[in-house]
């Protein structure tokens, strides 16, 4: 019971804006310290995140609170289930960093990976369709993964990393199973393209699917792993960064620019959009 309280305390203090985005809430606008998101299929954003206070409030439902409350609200789950989801959203059971190994093994919320299959599930393909990602490209680089958490079963798109862990994503959230790491795709090139997440990597391949692409690729899977990616860049003559147009993307770009001479900030290509996938989605919607 003491460990449950510790977990809840840590969960409540997590960055609510970061978790809102990992829960795939669609962002509407930002004004000062307030970021607005759409809730469900509504046309006017009603869910507000206050960055300064690290809280949220859903005006359409009359409910709000901390980060843990947000997961319970969006995923319609119990507190215990929300803690398990947060472990996956945040990667590598980060809640337990200050607890000794014996306690962790005994009391942590565990998940079990049941199977990894070729990407074919209709719900996952529907999600990729909503993001305008080419199916054949996605099937080449991704799998579908099935796992259980607190005796409940889940599935998601899985993108393997260099440590044989998985970045996972579905309609409801994105996270990590097993060890968190970058993903490298080698094509014996002197040029490399970098992306924050695998959906943007797949978006890039979709945009240029009619061209021959011989570059190497590195997917960070988290901007916290930018230092790991930097260690891979010394072998390349040219580096192209397709990071998000936000503070974390700009910070990652700055760090890489300090250690490599030939770095191109490619975010200008999708200026006015949060990321490459948002740009891809927009141009596809304009065509229909």
Secondary structure as UniProt FT lines:
FT   HELIX           2..13
FT   HELIX           16..22
FT   TURN            23..24
FT   STRAND          27..31
FT   TURN            32..33
FT   STRAND          34..37
FT   TURN            40..41
FT   STRAND          47..50
FT   TURN            51..54
FT   STRAND          55..58
FT   TURN            59..62
FT   STRAND          63..65
FT   HELIX           67..75
FT   HELIX           79..90
FT   TURN            92..93
FT   HELIX           94..96
FT   TURN            97..98
FT   HELIX           101..107
FT   STRAND          111..118
FT   HELIX           122..130
FT   TURN            131..132
FT   HELIX           135..141
FT   STRAND          143..149
FT   TURN            150..151
FT   STRAND          152..160
FT   TURN            162..163
FT   STRAND          166..169
FT   STRAND          174..177
FT   STRAND          183..185
FT   STRAND          191..195
FT   HELIX           198..207
FT   TURN            208..210
FT   STRAND          216..219
FT   HELIX           223..225
FT   HELIX           226..230
FT   TURN            231..232
FT   HELIX           233..235
FT   STRAND          238..242
FT   HELIX           247..259
FT   STRAND          263..265
FT   HELIX           266..270
FT   TURN            271..272
FT   HELIX           276..287
//
